[in-house]
Amino acid sequence: MQKVDFRRELAVLYRPSASSVSSVDVPPMNFLMVDGAGDPNTTPAYQEAVEALFSLSYALKFAIKRGQDQLDYSVMPLEGLWWSEDMSSFASGDRSAWLWTMMIMQPPAVTTELVASTFSAVAAKKPLPGLSRIRFQEFHEGLAAQTLHVGPFSTEGPTIERVRDFIDESGRSRFGKHHEIYLSDIRKAQPERWKTVIRQPMRMLTSGST
């Protein structure tokens, strides 16, 4: 049976250095995704989304392991896109106004047909309120700046500023949504050891930009 470590194969995307900010060109990849709104610490829809994403992702992993491909792999980490209609509330930390898309990357062996059949099997086993909100979709982030933040989420501010400074100093501008990839199991690791990829899409300044 073939075993693949996609985190290692995609190390440039999922294992950045904490000591520097780097530029990456993120290729199109397929994700299970759920959209939502509100404070992730208090909004039931957030926990429902995360539970459903992992339940379906693990079911797909085992379906592929048992299937013709005979492929074994580790489920990829949870990722989140974060933004707000009023970005001042996002910057100020008013989490009640936050919008988010939580997602988990799926390997090439995962197809639309496999997602549909596995979805039905998962739904039959356990009631998961977030399951019906999942979609399977390609996401192409493209050019981005990223680094690794080590520590609790509450101390991300300076790390985010480093990424923004890198973009400004490279003659580019930020666009798109703030992206985080959660490499640690926060249920087990101490907050000071949490590892989070901080990523921000960027593009060249257009003529006449200030």
N, C-alpha and C positions, 0 to 999 in steps of 0.2 A: 504493500500500500504506500502510495506517495504521500509524504508529509511536507507541507509548505508553511513557512513562517512568513506571512505577508508583511508583518511589521519589519522584519529584517530585509525582505526584498524591496520594501518601500521605505527604507531607513531614512532617505533624504526628506521624506514627508512626515514620518512618524517618530524619528529619533533625532531631532535637532539638538544642537549644543545649547547649553544654558549660558555659556560665556559670550556668545555673540549672536547677532541677528543676521540671517542669511536670506538671499533671494531664491525662490523656488518657482518652477513652472509646473503647476499642478495639472495633470492630464485629466481627461474625462474619466469618471469612475461611477459605478452604480451604487446607489444607497437605498436602504429602507429609511423613510423620512416621515416625521410627524410634526405638524405645525401647531403652535399654541400661543397663549398669552398669559401674562401674570407672573407673580413672584414664584420662582421654582421651589422655594422653601415652603410655601404655604398653599400653592395651587394644586389640588388633587389631579388635575389633567396632566400636570408635568410628570408626576410619579406614575400615572397610568401609561403615559407615552413611553417612558423609559422601560417599564416592565414589559410592555407589549413588544417593543423593539428587540429587547434581549431574548424574549421567549421565541419570537419568530426567527431571529438570527441563529439561535442554537438549534431550533428544529430544522432549519435549512442546512446547517453544518452536518447534522446526523443523517439527513436525507442524502446528502452528497457522499458521505462516508460509506453508506450502505449501497449506493447506486453504482451505475456502470463506471463512473469516473474513478471510484475507489480512492478518493482524495480526502486526506485528513488535514485540518487546519484549525488554528485558534480563531475564535470570533474576534473581530476587530473592536477597538475601543469605541465608546460613546463619543459623539461629536456634537457640538452645538453651534448654530448660527444665531447671533443675538443682535437685536436692533430695536428701535422705537420710532413711532411716527413723529414724535417730538424728541429729537436726539438730546436735547438739554436734560430731559428726564432720565435718559439712559446714562448720560455723563454724571448726573447728580446722584445716581443710585436709587432712583424711585422705581423699585422692581415691579410694583403693581402695574406700571405702564410698559413693561418690557414685552417684546414679541420674540418668539424663538422658533427655530426648527431643530429638533433633535434628530440625530441620524446615525446609522452604522453602515460603514462601507461593506459591500458584498463582493466576493471574488468573481471572476469571469464565469465560473461554472454555474452561478446562480442566474437563472433565466426567468423571464416573466411567467412562463408556464409553471416552473417549479415553485415560484412564489405563490401562485394561485392555488396549486394543489396542497402545498404545505400550510398555507393560510387556513384552508378548510379543516385540516387535521388539527391545527393548534386551537382553532375556535371550538372544535368539538370536545376538546379535553378540559378546558378551563375557561370560565368567563373572564375576559380581559377587556375592560371598557375602552382601552386605547387602541385595540387591535383594528377596529373598523376605520380608524383615522390614518392608518399606515398607507403610504404609497411607495412604489418601487420606481425610481427615477434616476436618470443620468444627471450628474452634477459636474460642470466643468468650471473650476475656479480660476484657472489660468495663473498669470503672474501674481505672486504674493510675497510678502515678507513675513518671516516667522522666527520664533525663538522658543526656548523651553523655560517655563516658569516653575520653580521649585518652592513649594510652600502653600499656605491656605489661599483660597480664592480672594479673601479680603485684602491680601497684600499684592494683588496683581497690578495695581496702578502703575508703579514705576516700570514694570516690565512692558506694559502696554505703551508707555511713553517712549521707551527705547525703540520699540518697533515703529512707532510713528515718526520718531526722529530719523530713523534709518531711511524711511520712505521720503521724508522731506529732503534730506541731504543727498539722496540719489537723484533728485530732480524729477520725482514722480509725485503722484497724488493718490490719496486713499479713495477707494470707492468700494461698493459692495458692503457686506456684513462682517462684523467682528466674528471671528471663528476660533473656537476653542476645541481641543481634543484632549479628553480626560484619560491619561495613561494609567492612573492609579485607581485601585479599588478603595474608595474613601471610607468604606465600611470597615476596612482592616488596617490601612496605613494611618500613621499619625499625620495630622495636618501639615506639620513642618516638612514632611517627606512627599507630599502630594506633587505629582508631576503633570503639568498641563502645557500642551503646545498652544502658544498664542500666535494666531495667524491673521494677517490683514491683506486682502487683495489690493493691488495697486495698478496704476497705469501711467503712461507718460503724460506729462502736462501737455494739453493742447495749445496751439498757437493762440496767444492772447490771454492765457491763464495767468493768474496772479498768485 
